[in-house]
Amino acid sequence: MSVVALVGNPREGSRTLTVAVEAARAIGRRLNGTESHEVVDLAALGPHLLAPGASAGVEVALELVTEASVLVVASPTYKGTYTGLLKAFLDRLPPQALAGRAALPLLVMGDAKHALAVEVHLRPLLVELGATVPTPGLAVLESDLPRLEEVVAAWAARVAPQATAALDDAVPG
C-alpha cells in the first residue's frame, strides 16, 4: 500500500510537514511494516496552483495524490479550518478522484478549541472527493510537538485497522 503525505502549509519546512511525515511513517509501519512514503509539499507549488495553464509540478503532485492507497492530508489550522492552499490544490481534483482510497485528515493547531475542525471541515472535503475517512482524524496541538512520535503512534494504532478495512472493501471481487 502506498502512503502519501499531502501538506497544505504555505511555509517550507513547516511544523505541519514534520507532523505529516511522522504520521505517514507511523501509518506505513502499521500497514506495510515499512516507513516508506511520498510527500507532496504544497509550499513550493502555491504560486502555480492559481496560474493559468498546467504546471508540471502540480500535475505530478495530483498524480501522486490520486494514486496513493493511503493519503495523510495535513494542514495548519487557519481561521478555524484548513488552508486555502490545500483547498486550491484539492479543487483541481475531479469528482470521486479519491474513491477507493483511505484519507487521514490531520490539523496542527495552537489551541484545543479548534480540534473539531478536523472532523467538521477537513473530513467532509475528503469524503466529497470519494475517500473513505477512518475515525478519528488527528488534531495535533503545538504543545504536543515535543512528544509527537508518541501522539502519532497512538493515533496510527487506532486508525490503521480502519484504513486497512476500507481498502479491503474497495478492492473488487
N, CA, C and O of each residue as an XYZ file, in Angstrom:
692
protein
N       0.841     -1.182      0.000
C       0.000      0.000      0.000
C       0.879      1.236      0.000
O       1.775      1.379      0.832
N       0.616      2.118     -0.934
C       1.406      3.344     -0.992
C       0.806      4.395     -0.066
O      -0.411      4.563      0.007
N       1.680      5.092      0.633
C       1.283      6.141      1.566
C       1.861      7.456      1.060
O       3.053      7.548      0.765
N       1.011      8.466      0.962
C       1.440      9.799      0.539
C       0.978     10.802      1.581
O      -0.172     10.772      2.019
N       1.880     11.690      1.975
C       1.545     12.801      2.865
C       1.358     14.041      2.000
O       2.270     14.443      1.277
N       0.182     14.642      2.072
C      -0.136     15.876      1.373
C      -0.136     16.994      2.399
O      -0.935     16.978      3.335
N       0.758     17.969      2.231
C       0.965     19.018      3.237
C       0.512     20.362      2.671
O       1.053     20.836      1.672
N      -0.480     20.969      3.313
C      -1.059     22.215      2.839
C      -0.596     23.450      3.578
O      -1.358     24.408      3.705
N       0.631     23.458      4.069
C       1.165     24.641      4.731
C       1.922     25.475      3.699
O       2.746     24.926      2.968
N       1.670     26.780      3.618
C       2.372     27.601      2.637
C       3.851     27.855      2.974
O       4.594     28.374      2.141
N       4.271     27.494      4.178
C       5.670     27.713      4.571
C       6.497     26.452      4.376
O       6.108     25.372      4.819
N       7.633     26.591      3.716
C       8.543     25.450      3.543
C       9.140     25.074      4.895
O       9.381     25.937      5.740
N       9.376     23.781      5.093
C       9.990     23.308      6.330
C       9.124     23.513      7.560
O       9.647     23.695      8.659
N       7.824     23.486      7.396
C       6.889     23.793      8.477
C       6.763     22.669      9.499
O       7.179     21.534      9.265
N       6.178     23.021     10.634
C       5.848     22.008     11.642
C       4.804     21.043     11.093
O       4.805     19.859     11.432
N       3.917     21.551     10.247
C       2.911     20.687      9.632
C       3.577     19.603      8.802
O       3.151     18.448      8.823
N       4.614     19.969      8.079
C       5.371     18.987      7.296
C       5.972     17.932      8.219
O       5.902     16.739      7.925
N       6.555     18.359      9.317
C       7.143     17.427     10.285
C       6.092     16.454     10.812
O       6.338     15.250     10.889
N       4.933     16.971     11.171
C       3.857     16.118     11.701
C       3.352     15.164     10.624
O       3.134     13.983     10.895
N       3.164     15.664      9.408
C       2.656     14.821      8.314
C       3.618     13.684      7.991
O       3.191     12.552      7.768
N       4.898     13.980      7.967
C       5.894     12.940      7.683
C       5.884     11.890      8.793
O       5.937     10.693      8.510
N       5.817     12.317     10.027
C       5.757     11.358     11.140
C       4.495     10.513     11.060
O       4.535      9.311     11.324
N       3.375     11.130     10.696
C       2.118     10.382     10.558
C       2.205      9.373      9.415
O       1.750      8.238      9.557
N       2.784      9.776      8.287
C       2.933      8.853      7.152
C       3.840      7.687      7.524
O       3.570      6.547      7.146
N       4.901      7.961      8.254
C       5.795      6.882      8.708
C       5.052      5.913      9.619
O       5.149      4.696      9.460
N       4.308      6.467     10.575
C       3.592      5.623     11.547
C       2.526      4.778     10.859
O       2.371      3.599     11.177
N       1.800      5.362      9.930
C       0.782      4.606      9.189
C       1.457      3.547      8.330
O       0.983      2.414      8.262
N       2.555      3.900      7.675
C       3.288      2.933      6.860
C       3.775      1.745      7.667
O       3.689      0.601      7.220
N       4.293      2.024      8.870
C       4.740      0.930      9.749
C       3.579     -0.002     10.072
O       3.737     -1.222     10.064
N       2.417      0.571     10.354
C       1.240     -0.222     10.720
C       0.692     -1.020      9.538
O       0.285     -2.171      9.693
N       0.685     -0.405      8.364
C       0.050     -1.044      7.203
C       0.988     -1.939      6.414
O       0.581     -2.993      5.925
N       2.241     -1.523      6.288
C       3.188     -2.208      5.406
C       4.404     -2.780      6.116
O       5.171     -3.540      5.527
N       4.580     -2.417      7.381
C       5.798     -2.818      8.073
C       7.014     -2.036      7.594
O       8.150     -2.442      7.838
N       6.780     -0.913      6.911
C       7.866     -0.072      6.415
C       7.464      1.392      6.559
O       6.276      1.717      6.583
N       8.445      2.263      6.654
C       8.169      3.691      6.780
C       8.139      4.388      5.423
O       8.100      5.617      5.362
N       8.157      3.633      4.356
C       8.203      4.190      3.006
C       6.960      5.042      2.722
O       5.833      4.619      2.979
N       7.181      6.228      2.196
C       6.087      7.126      1.856
C       6.590      8.202      0.889
O       7.796      8.398      0.740
N       5.679      8.877      0.253
C       5.970     10.027     -0.598
C       5.414     11.262      0.095
O       4.521     11.160      0.936
N       5.945     12.436     -0.261
C       5.458     13.692      0.302
C       5.135     14.648     -0.834
O       5.934     14.842     -1.750
N       3.952     15.239     -0.759
C       3.576     16.336     -1.649
C       3.466     17.561     -0.753
O       2.495     17.713     -0.012
N       4.467     18.434     -0.825
C       4.508     19.651     -0.016
C       4.066     20.811     -0.896
O       4.776     21.214     -1.817
N       2.898     21.335     -0.606
C       2.326     22.381     -1.451
C       3.021     23.729     -1.318
O       2.734     24.638     -2.096
N       3.917     23.883     -0.364
C       4.608     25.164     -0.188
C       5.297     25.611     -1.474
O       5.261     26.790     -1.824
N       5.912     24.687     -2.162
C       6.628     25.029     -3.395
C       5.686     25.178     -4.586
O       6.053     25.794     -5.586
N       4.493     24.631     -4.496
C       3.565     24.644     -5.626
C       2.557     25.786     -5.570
O       1.847     26.036     -6.544
N       2.491     26.473     -4.446
C       1.500     27.521     -4.243
C       1.354     28.497     -5.392
O       0.236     28.716     -5.857
N       2.429     29.090     -5.867
C       2.301     30.073     -6.950
C       1.747     29.483     -8.246
O       1.219     30.218     -9.081
N       1.860     28.186     -8.423
C       1.418     27.537     -9.662
C      -0.037     27.076     -9.621
O      -0.621     26.776    -10.662
N      -0.626     27.017     -8.426
C      -1.977     26.471     -8.307
C      -3.041     27.359     -8.939
O      -4.026     26.850     -9.475
N      -2.865     28.661     -8.886
C      -3.872     29.560     -9.424
C      -3.464     30.172    -10.756
O      -4.219     30.946    -11.344
N      -2.285     29.830    -11.228
C      -1.818     30.354    -12.510
C      -2.542     29.654    -13.657
O      -2.905     28.483    -13.544
N      -2.748     30.364    -14.754
C      -3.376     29.711    -15.907
C      -2.453     28.641    -16.492
O      -1.229     28.759    -16.436
N      -3.052     27.619    -17.039
C      -2.254     26.540    -17.623
C      -1.830     25.537    -16.575
O      -1.974     25.761    -15.373
N      -1.313     24.447    -17.050
C      -0.910     23.356    -16.163
C       0.580     23.438    -15.868
O       1.396     23.627    -16.770
N       0.914     23.295    -14.616
C       2.310     23.239    -14.188
C       2.699     21.772    -14.059
O       1.940     20.966    -13.521
N       3.886     21.430    -14.556
C       4.345     20.036    -14.464
C       4.405     19.585    -13.005
O       4.042     18.449    -12.696
N       4.854     20.452    -12.114
C       4.936     20.100    -10.696
C       3.577     19.812    -10.093
O       3.427     18.870     -9.315
N       2.582     20.618    -10.444
C       1.227     20.403     -9.931
C       0.668     19.105    -10.496
O       0.030     18.344     -9.768
N       0.891     18.843    -11.759
C       0.387     17.615    -12.376
C       0.994     16.371    -11.727
O       0.287     15.393    -11.486
N       2.287     16.400    -11.445
C       2.949     15.276    -10.766
C       2.359     15.098     -9.372
O       2.105     13.973     -8.942
N       2.142     16.203     -8.669
C       1.568     16.133     -7.319
C       0.160     15.549     -7.351
O      -0.183     14.711     -6.517
N      -0.651     15.983     -8.302
C      -2.008     15.444     -8.427
C      -1.981     13.947     -8.706
O      -2.798     13.195     -8.173
N      -1.054     13.521     -9.532
C      -0.929     12.099     -9.842
C      -0.522     11.291     -8.610
O      -1.077     10.222     -8.355
N       0.437     11.798     -7.855
C       0.855     11.098     -6.627
C      -0.323     10.949     -5.664
O      -0.525      9.885     -5.077
N      -1.088     12.011     -5.511
C      -2.218     12.001     -4.577
C      -3.290     11.017     -5.034
O      -3.807     10.251     -4.221
N      -3.629     11.027     -6.310
C      -4.712     10.166     -6.780
C      -4.308      8.705     -6.899
O      -5.173      7.832     -6.978
N      -3.017      8.427     -6.914
C      -2.571      7.037     -6.999
C      -2.225      6.433     -5.641
O      -1.940      5.239     -5.555
N      -2.246      7.236     -4.588
C      -1.939      6.731     -3.252
C      -3.028      5.791     -2.765
O      -4.206      5.995     -3.057
N      -2.640      4.768     -2.027
C      -3.625      3.926     -1.343
C      -4.136      4.642     -0.101
O      -5.331      4.655      0.191
N      -3.186      5.239      0.623
C      -3.495      5.961      1.857
C      -2.914      7.359      1.736
O      -1.745      7.537      1.396
N      -3.745      8.336      2.017
C      -3.358      9.731      1.903
C      -3.478     10.396      3.270
O      -4.568     10.459      3.840
N      -2.359     10.894      3.795
C      -2.359     11.684      5.021
C      -2.469     13.135      4.571
O      -1.549     13.661      3.944
N      -3.579     13.783      4.884
C      -3.843     15.149      4.428
C      -3.671     16.081      5.617
O      -4.464     16.053      6.558
N      -2.622     16.914      5.568
C      -2.240     17.728      6.715
C      -2.257     19.213      6.393
O      -1.889     19.636      5.297
N      -2.690     19.990      7.366
C      -2.727     21.438      7.225
C      -2.559     22.060      8.607
O      -2.937     21.459      9.613
N      -1.995     23.257      8.654
C      -2.112     24.007      9.903
C      -3.555     24.506      9.993
O      -4.259     24.557      8.985
N      -3.981     24.862     11.167
C      -5.317     25.425     11.331
C      -5.227     26.928     11.090
O      -4.524     27.642     11.805
N      -5.939     27.393     10.085
C      -6.021     28.819      9.754
C      -7.466     29.239      9.908
O      -8.344     28.685      9.247
N      -7.727     30.200     10.763
C      -9.079     30.713     10.948
C     -10.083     29.589     11.226
O     -11.209     29.619     10.730
N      -9.671     28.614     12.009
C     -10.558     27.545     12.440
C     -10.742     26.411     11.456
O     -11.593     25.549     11.678
N      -9.972     26.379     10.369
C     -10.110     25.306      9.384
C      -8.772     25.089      8.677
O      -7.742     25.567      9.151
N      -8.775     24.380      7.560
C      -7.558     24.110      6.786
C      -7.219     25.321      5.910
O      -8.011     26.257      5.803
N      -6.051     25.294      5.294
C      -5.591     26.429      4.497
C      -6.268     26.514      3.134
O      -6.747     25.517      2.593
N      -6.296     27.715      2.605
C      -6.771     27.927      1.243
C      -5.870     27.239      0.235
O      -6.331     26.801     -0.819
N      -4.584     27.143      0.554
C      -3.635     26.457     -0.329
C      -4.053     24.996     -0.522
O      -4.073     24.500     -1.649
N      -4.381     24.318      0.559
C      -4.825     22.925      0.465
C      -6.123     22.843     -0.340
O      -6.266     21.969     -1.195
N      -7.057     23.737     -0.076
C      -8.329     23.737     -0.805
C      -8.107     23.987     -2.291
O      -8.717     23.318     -3.125
N      -7.244     24.937     -2.634
C      -6.973     25.226     -4.049
C      -6.411     23.994     -4.766
O      -6.760     23.719     -5.913
N      -5.540     23.262     -4.076
C      -4.988     22.044     -4.671
C      -6.070     20.983     -4.840
O      -6.224     20.417     -5.922
N      -6.816     20.715     -3.778
C      -7.840     19.669     -3.840
C      -8.961     20.017     -4.817
O      -9.604     19.123     -5.365
N      -9.197     21.304     -5.036
C     -10.207     21.722     -6.008
C      -9.816     21.350     -7.438
O     -10.670     21.352     -8.325
N      -8.570     21.037     -7.673
C      -8.133     20.610     -9.008
C      -8.482     19.147     -9.296
O      -8.408     18.701    -10.440
N      -8.858     18.413     -8.264
C      -9.212     17.010     -8.456
C     -10.634     16.890     -8.985
O     -11.517     17.644     -8.576
N     -10.858     15.948     -9.891
C     -12.229     15.732    -10.368
C     -13.067     15.034     -9.295
O     -12.529     14.492     -8.330
N     -14.394     15.054     -9.479
C     -15.260     14.347     -8.523
C     -14.835     12.877     -8.384
O     -14.457     12.229     -9.360
N     -14.906     12.380     -7.168
C     -14.599     10.987     -6.842
C     -13.147     10.592     -7.131
O     -12.842      9.407     -7.265
N     -12.264     11.573     -7.228
C     -10.848     11.297     -7.523
C     -10.184     10.446     -6.443
O      -9.199      9.760     -6.719
N     -10.707     10.480     -5.226
C     -10.106      9.713     -4.135
C     -10.910      8.452     -3.787
O     -10.690      7.844     -2.739
N     -11.832      8.066     -4.658
C     -12.604      6.843     -4.426
C     -11.653      5.654     -4.372
O     -10.722      5.554     -5.172
N     -11.894      4.759     -3.426
C     -11.043      3.583     -3.266
C      -9.788      3.861     -2.458
O      -8.930      2.987     -2.325
N      -9.671      5.057     -1.922
C      -8.509      5.424     -1.108
C      -8.947      5.727      0.317
O     -10.087      6.123      0.563
N      -8.032      5.537      1.238
C      -8.264      5.960      2.621
C      -7.556      7.295      2.784
O      -6.379      7.424      2.448
N      -8.270      8.283      3.298
C      -7.677      9.593      3.558
C      -7.730      9.860      5.051
O      -8.765      9.680      5.692
N      -6.609     10.290      5.593
C      -6.482     10.513      7.026
C      -6.247     12.000      7.270
O      -5.146     12.495      7.029
N      -7.274     12.726      7.751
C      -7.140     14.164      7.971
C      -6.341     14.481      9.229
O      -6.434     13.790     10.243
N      -5.556     15.544      9.130
C      -4.663     15.928     10.222
C      -4.539     17.445     10.224
O      -4.229     18.045      9.195
N      -4.777     18.063     11.365
C      -4.576     19.505     11.511
C      -3.633     19.775     12.674
O      -3.704     19.120     13.714
N      -2.758     20.740     12.484
C      -1.856     21.205     13.538
C      -2.412     22.541     14.018
O      -2.733     23.419     13.217
N      -2.520     22.678     15.339
C      -3.186     23.862     15.880
C      -2.557     24.349     17.169
O      -1.907     23.590     17.887
N      -2.757     25.609     17.448
C      -2.240     26.201     18.671
C      -3.174     26.043     19.850
O      -2.728     26.072     20.997
N      -4.457     25.877     19.596
C      -5.446     25.852     20.665
C      -6.408     24.683     20.473
O      -6.887     24.437     19.365
N      -6.683     23.977     21.543
C      -7.571     22.812     21.502
C      -8.990     23.172     21.071
O      -9.742     22.289     20.656
N      -9.371     24.434     21.157
C     -10.734     24.811     20.755
C     -10.967     24.571     19.258
O     -12.113     24.574     18.809
N      -9.903     24.365     18.488
C     -10.028     24.101     17.057
C     -10.010     22.609     16.719
O     -10.033     22.245     15.544
N      -9.970     21.747     17.730
C      -9.810     20.311     17.492
C     -10.922     19.714     16.631
O     -10.665     18.786     15.864
N     -12.122     20.212     16.737
C     -13.219     19.671     15.932
C     -13.094     20.003     14.452
O     -13.783     19.398     13.630
N     -12.242     20.938     14.099
C     -12.089     21.329     12.690
C     -11.664     20.146     11.823
O     -11.988     20.101     10.636
N     -10.947     19.198     12.399
C     -10.535     18.012     11.638
C     -11.760     17.264     11.149
O     -11.825     16.860      9.988
N     -12.727     17.080     12.026
C     -13.929     16.310     11.698
C     -14.988     17.147     10.983
O     -15.693     16.643     10.109
N     -15.098     18.403     11.349
C     -16.177     19.246     10.841
C     -15.844     19.871      9.487
O     -16.742     20.099      8.677
N     -14.569     20.149      9.234
C     -14.199     20.838      7.996
C     -13.395     19.971      7.030
O     -13.738     19.881      5.851
N     -12.340     19.338      7.512
C     -11.462     18.611      6.599
C     -12.056     17.263      6.169
O     -11.973     16.906      4.993
N     -12.640     16.525      7.083
C     -13.253     15.228      6.738
C     -14.285     15.362      5.620
O     -14.215     14.603      4.653
N     -15.249     16.300      5.706
C     -16.245     16.388      4.636
C     -15.643     16.672      3.257
O     -16.145     16.170      2.252
N     -14.601     17.450      3.200
C     -13.936     17.725      1.926
C     -13.383     16.435      1.321
O     -13.534     16.194      0.124
N     -12.749     15.615      2.141
C     -12.161     14.362      1.658
C     -13.243     13.360      1.256
O     -13.096     12.641      0.267
N     -14.323     13.319      2.025
C     -15.448     12.441      1.683
C     -16.069     12.892      0.368
O     -16.434     12.061     -0.464
N     -16.190     14.185      0.178
C     -16.751     14.717     -1.072
C     -15.936     14.264     -2.285
O     -16.483     14.094     -3.375
N     -14.635     14.071     -2.097
C     -13.767     13.609     -3.179
C     -13.773     12.086     -3.312
O     -13.049     11.532     -4.139
N     -14.588     11.408     -2.499
C     -14.760      9.968     -2.631
C     -13.936      9.117     -1.691
O     -14.052      7.892     -1.711
N     -13.106      9.733     -0.868
C     -12.237      8.970      0.034
C     -13.037      8.353      1.174
O     -14.082      8.869      1.571
N     -12.530      7.246      1.690
C     -13.004      6.698      2.946
C     -12.134      7.314      4.024
O     -10.907      7.298      3.923
N     -12.764      7.857      5.056
C     -12.027      8.584      6.085
C     -12.242      7.912      7.437
O     -13.262      8.133      8.090
N     -11.268      7.081      7.860
C     -11.377      6.439      9.181
C     -11.428      7.469     10.308
O     -10.960      8.599     10.164
N     -12.000      7.057     11.415
C     -12.147      7.933     12.580
C     -11.160      7.526     13.664
O     -10.965      6.325     13.852
N     -10.547      8.402     14.361
C     -10.682      9.849     14.269
C      -9.578     10.452     13.391
O      -8.545      9.828     13.151
N      -9.822     11.671     12.922
C      -8.742     12.444     12.322
C      -7.793     12.841     13.439
O      -8.085     12.616     14.614
N      -6.680     13.419     13.087
C      -5.678     13.775     14.098
C      -5.593     15.284     14.260
O      -5.313     16.008     13.304
N      -5.838     15.751     15.486
C      -5.656     17.157     15.859
C      -4.412     17.218     16.728
O      -4.405     16.697     17.843
N      -3.358     17.850     16.226
C      -2.097     17.935     16.962
C      -1.918     19.356     17.483
O      -1.821     20.313     16.714
N      -1.877     19.466     18.787
C      -1.608     20.763     19.404
C      -0.113     21.060     19.326
O       0.711     20.151     19.427
N       0.229     22.314     19.148
C       1.637     22.684     19.134
C       2.331     22.242     20.420
O       3.518     21.914     20.410
N       1.590     22.234     21.523
C       2.169     21.779     22.792
C       2.470     20.284     22.796
O       3.226     19.812     23.644
N       1.881     19.523     21.850
C       2.147     18.085     21.723
C       3.408     17.791     20.916
O       3.883     16.655     20.918
N       3.953     18.776     20.237
C       5.087     18.531     19.340
C       6.294     17.888     20.020
O       6.953     17.062     19.388
N       6.623     18.219     21.277
C       7.762     17.544     21.904
C       7.566     16.034     22.063
O       8.544     15.294     22.173
N       6.328     15.576     22.077
C       6.051     14.143     22.192
C       5.305     13.636     20.955
O       4.427     12.779     21.043
N       5.681     14.191     19.808
C       4.996     13.914     18.551
C       4.970     12.433     18.199
O       3.924     11.912     17.810
N       6.086     11.757     18.326
C       6.136     10.345     17.954
C       5.110      9.533     18.746
O       4.424      8.680     18.183
N       5.007      9.791     20.022
C       4.057      9.078     20.881
C       2.608      9.380     20.480
O       1.788      8.467     20.383
N       2.296     10.649     20.249
C       0.942     11.062     19.878
C       0.535     10.420     18.553
O      -0.565      9.880     18.431
N       1.416     10.479     17.571
C       1.116      9.953     16.244
C       1.025      8.425     16.264
O       0.165      7.850     15.596
N       1.902      7.764     17.023
C       1.867      6.302     17.095
C       0.540      5.810     17.688
O      -0.026      4.827     17.210
N       0.052      6.487     18.717
C      -1.227      6.093     19.327
C      -2.376      6.278     18.334
O      -3.259      5.426     18.235
N      -2.362      7.383     17.606
C      -3.390      7.628     16.588
C      -3.318      6.585     15.469
O      -4.345      6.048     15.054
N      -2.122      6.303     14.988
C      -1.945      5.324     13.905
C      -2.450      3.950     14.331
O      -3.040      3.229     13.526
N      -2.226      3.588     15.573
C      -2.705      2.291     16.065
C      -4.228      2.210     16.015
O      -4.786      1.140     15.774
N      -4.907      3.352     16.243
C      -6.373      3.371     16.204
C      -6.917      3.359     14.782
O      -7.902      2.671     14.511
N      -6.298      4.106     13.866
C      -6.902      4.256     12.534
C      -6.395      3.262     11.489
O      -7.084      3.022     10.498
N      -5.227      2.685     11.681
C      -4.683      1.763     10.668
C      -5.611      0.583     10.390
O      -5.807      0.244      9.223
N      -6.190     -0.060     11.405
C      -7.109     -1.164     11.089
C      -8.321     -0.709     10.275
O      -8.793     -1.440      9.404
N      -8.818      0.479     10.548
C      -9.948      1.013      9.782
C      -9.533      1.313      8.343
O     -10.295      1.059      7.410
N      -8.333      1.850      8.161
C      -7.831      2.135      6.816
C      -7.678      0.841      6.027
O      -8.039      0.778      4.851
N      -7.147     -0.182      6.666
C      -6.990     -1.481      6.006
C      -8.343     -2.042      5.598
O      -8.503     -2.518      4.474
N      -9.308     -1.991      6.491
C     -10.653     -2.493      6.194
C     -11.278     -1.705      5.040
O     -11.917     -2.286      4.162
N     -11.093     -0.397      5.043
C     -11.650      0.436      3.970
C     -11.032      0.069      2.623
O     -11.733     -0.009      1.614
N      -9.741     -0.153      2.610
C      -9.065     -0.519      1.357
C      -9.467     -1.913      0.917
O      -9.631     -2.155     -0.279
N      -9.631     -2.832      1.850
C     -10.078     -4.190      1.506
C     -11.485     -4.150      0.890
O     -11.784     -4.878     -0.057
N     -12.335     -3.288      1.446
C     -13.701     -3.165      0.919
C     -13.724     -2.543     -0.467
O     -14.644     -2.788     -1.248
N     -12.705     -1.732     -0.774
C     -12.657     -1.031     -2.067
C     -12.121     -1.912     -3.194
O     -12.305     -1.599     -4.370
N     -11.457     -3.015     -2.835
C     -10.870     -3.886     -3.857
C     -11.970     -4.744     -4.473
O     -12.689     -5.429     -3.745
N     -12.122     -4.724     -5.819
C     -13.166     -5.530     -6.441
C     -12.940     -7.017     -6.238
O     -11.807     -7.498     -6.200
N     -14.068     -7.743     -6.107
C     -14.073     -9.208     -6.063
C     -13.389     -9.791     -4.938
O     -13.339    -11.014     -4.814
